[in-house]
Amino acid sequence: MVNETQKFDVVIAGGGSAGAVLASRLSEDRDRRVLLLEAGQAYTPANTPDVIADANRVGGDRDHDWGYHTQDHLGLGHGVNAIRGKVLGGSSGVNAAVAIRARPSDFARWAAHGVEGWSFEDVLPIFKAMENTPAGEDAWHGRTGPFPIRQRTMEENTPSMRAFVLAAERCGLARVTDFNGAEQHGVSPYTLNVVDGKRINTGMAYLTEDVRRRPNLTIRGCVEVDSVVFEGRRATGVRLVGGETIAAGQVILSAGAYGSPAILMRSGIGPPSHLRELDIPVIVEAPVGQRLKEHPFYYNVYALKPEARSMTPVAGAILWTRSSEAGADELDLHISGTHIFDPAQSPTGGAIVLACSVTLPKSKGSIRLASRDPRVMPLIRFNFFEDRSDLRRMMEAVRLSRKIGKTAPFSDVVELEMTPGNDVQGDAALEKAIIAQVDGYSHPTSSVPMGGPNDPGAVVDAGGAVRGVDGLRVVDASIMPDIISAPTNVTTIMLAEAISRKL
Ligand SMILES: Cc1cc2nc3c(=O)[nH]c(=O)nc-3n(C[C@H](O)[C@H](O)[C@H](O)COP(=O)(O)OP(=O)(O)OC[C@H]3O[C@@H](n4cnc5c(N)ncnc54)[C@H](O)[C@@H]3O)c2cc1C
């Protein structure tokens, strides 16, 4: 039985990029009692530790990460780390803070799944309203929203990062002035949600001290949700790990692309044969966890000459372009310049990473439960390169990255190529090196996809409501119908902003 004395109107499971936004927006209505449950620490903005606040520390640490890795040994010969922030702010508390929106062609691919209200024209006003930035044109930008976005300049970047941008221009790429403006094809220093070196996560931007003082908002940290409680097919609350139950008028899962599908399956919503394997009673048959998407990421690493070995700020600059297989209007390749690398691993004590990615991968991954026990890591597969087009396009990205590596002024500041290394030449050797070392960009999406009534892969509708039950929504990166060609954070925040306006 649920504890009726504590009843909330809305309980949100997971206080990450989406959950913190929902808690803030939904509690603006003082008559709505909102409870936010977060498995990690719920730091206040003032007592946030450096590992979360310092923009140069990316990926968190053991206390602020779920410690997940994938089961990709069969396909790739190795598992891939699946980093996820475990803290109020979620993965926006450990990420590289790149703040670039999805493009119109990304939303057109969403529309092909039958969801309405998510065209680029629909969402541009929300992207504008959520941000505050002094840069760019008013047609594209907002000045007063809660989320700060700043354009990094060439001068603020390291000498080698500047050289990367200039060498890319020499290789024929245009200089982009604003990735969140009219044109994205080209190269530029990153646009970031970093202010004075501080990564501003959603827990800081949306759950300010003032917001936390609202009497109708309760935030509980270090609390893990096990499952959703149902009466028939109506969600009436949540059960926590440990057994406590909390009643709520409606339940919103914002536990991220791994957490939300896991909670759904533990609650009896998922592929029936899989649930039966684990003796979980089936409430609704649904293709949960079957369209997981992630960007494959390959590190082309260079040791820097001693005189150019400064490595902060770590991020950086990005080149965004199209492969020979890209669809009309699509940009499907990134080369992301960062210094996210242990300098002790470089023979010169300094390094730069040109990280190559295919950002519209066709390969589909999956997430399943290994056990009904919520403490057991789920079984995650990315299945990188299962569709060979992804590997062909990754080869194109790495060839372009290596061409930039040999072009001045970049070639003037690097001592040598560390990965894949000069002895890796020719297509067969390069392909082997990429497969052996491919990593993830940490942008998982689409494990609980939105879709119209004719999309057999859809789990939720265009407002995040779970099909087949009442009182339950999912709102986070898991509901994107397909992965986007940009980094995923600001589009996840926009999703939460958009859905909160309809509740
Ligand atoms: C290392 C790294 C670098 C990245 N770099 C960038 C970047 O530079 N730019 C960009 O755009 N994107 C980046 N991303 C991706 C981006 O941060 C994510 O897409 C985004 O944060 C996802 O938001 P979300 O709300 O879906 O999930 P999350 O932000 O991951 O939030 C989920 C929250 O739910 C909590 N939770 C999970 N399960 C439970 C449970 N059972 N009970 C209670 N709470 C639970 C988690 O602790 C977490 O706080 C990066 C991600 C990582 C990990």
The ligand as an ORCA input file, in Angstrom:
! r2SCAN-3c Opt
* xyz 0 1
  C      30.821     12.418    -19.699
  C      29.678     13.039    -20.455
  C      29.940     14.092    -21.332
  C      28.877     14.660    -22.050
  N      29.118     15.794    -22.777
  C      28.069     16.457    -23.314
  C      28.250     17.737    -23.888
  O      29.336     18.313    -23.834
  N      27.170     18.337    -24.461
  C      25.950     17.743    -24.497
  O      25.019     18.315    -25.076
  N      25.744     16.537    -23.927
  C      26.768     15.919    -23.298
  N      26.537     14.753    -22.638
  C      25.196     14.188    -22.682
  C      24.182     14.939    -21.826
  O      24.751     15.328    -20.602
  C      22.963     14.023    -21.629
  O      22.357     13.774    -22.888
  C      21.895     14.621    -20.718
  O      22.438     15.033    -19.507
  C      20.797     13.575    -20.503
  O      19.811     14.080    -19.653
  P      18.734     13.117    -18.987
  O      17.855     13.981    -18.191
  O      18.161     12.264    -20.038
  O      19.570     12.137    -18.058
  P      20.586     12.465    -16.825
  O      21.032     13.898    -16.896
  O      21.604     11.418    -16.875
  O      19.644     12.364    -15.571
  C      19.148     11.186    -15.023
  C      19.117     11.372    -13.518
  O      18.343     10.342    -12.951
  C      19.005      9.821    -11.828
  N      18.538      8.447    -11.678
  C      18.754      7.398    -12.493
  N      18.128      6.306    -12.051
  C      17.480      6.671    -10.926
  C      16.662      5.978    -10.004
  N      16.382      4.680    -10.135
  N      16.162      6.670     -8.931
  C      16.429      7.993     -8.760
  N      17.222      8.688     -9.609
  C      17.735      8.031    -10.682
  C      20.473      9.946    -12.158
  O      21.292      9.900    -11.018
  C      20.496     11.278    -12.881
  O      20.668     12.349    -11.996
  C      27.565     14.142    -21.916
  C      27.310     13.103    -21.029
  C      28.356     12.568    -20.286
  C      28.069     11.454    -19.308
*
